[in-house]
């Protein structure tokens, strides 16, 4: 049986209800508008229109358990490799956020 990642035990204490901050975006990405999305069992999520016109989805938590967003990015990459369903492309993963392409 596979062990769950260490951050899994800390999920209830992560970033639900988090307020938006520009630091969730990597250097070079600037938000023109930010709209909170409903849902998100663990973290707050926003639809962000960037200054260059692209739309992205950002999941963020200032106190995210170590490695959580990197693990999610790896999981999305694995799903993409398997195929069969469309997954959002990961644009950036950090200790505090995950930036994904916005799917229609």
N, C-alpha and C positions, 0 to 999 in steps of 0.2 A: 504494500500500500504506500502511495506517495505521501510524503509529509507536506503539510501546508506551510507556506512561507511564514517566517517569524512575524511579519507585520500583520498577518491575518488576525491574531489575537487582539490587536489594538484597533481594529476597524471601528467599533462604536465611538471611539474618542477622537476620530479624525475631523474632517472639515465640513460637515453638514452645517449650514447656516453661516458659512464663511462670507465675508464681504469681499467684493471685487477689489483687486489691487493690480496696478499695472505690472508689478513684479512677477505676475503669473505668466506674462509673455516674455519670450527670449529677446535679447538685444536685437534690434533691427525690425521687430514687429511692433507697430503702434496701433492702439485701439482708436477707432473713430467713433464707435458706439458699442455699448455692452447691454445685453438683455439677459436677465436671469432666466434659466430654463427650469421647468418643473421636473420633479423626479430626483433621481440621484439618491441611492440608498446610503451612500457613504460620504460623498463629497458634494460640494456645491458645483453647479455647472452653468456655464454662460454661452450664449451665442454672441460672437464678437465679429463685428465688421471692422476689418483692418483699414488703415489709411490708404493702402494700395487697392482697396475695393474687394479683396477676397473676404470670404466668411469662414470662420473657424469655430470649433467648439473647444472650450477650455474647461477642464476639471481642475479644481484647485483646493488646496488645504495647506495653510502655513505650518501646521503641526502634523503633517502626514507621516505615518510610520516609515522609517528608512527603507528605501527601495520600492515602495508601493507603486509609484507611477512607472518606474522602469520595468517592473514585473508585468504591469498591465500592457505596456508597449510591446513587450516580448510576446505576451499572449495574443495580441492583435496580429503581430507578425506571423505567429504560428498558424493562426486561423487563415490568414491570407495565403500562406504556403499550402495549406491543405486544400483550399479552394472550396467552391460550392456556395459561398455566400459573400456578398460584398462587405468589406470591413473598411472603416475610415483609415486613411493613411496617417501615420503618426508624423507630425511635423516637428515636435519637440517634446522631450520628457526631461523633467528635472526633479529635484527633491520636493518641490512644492506644487508642481502642476504638470498637466498633460495637455498638449495642444494637438488637436485632430482636425483633419479636413472636415468641413460640414457636408454631410450627405443630404441629398434632396429628400 
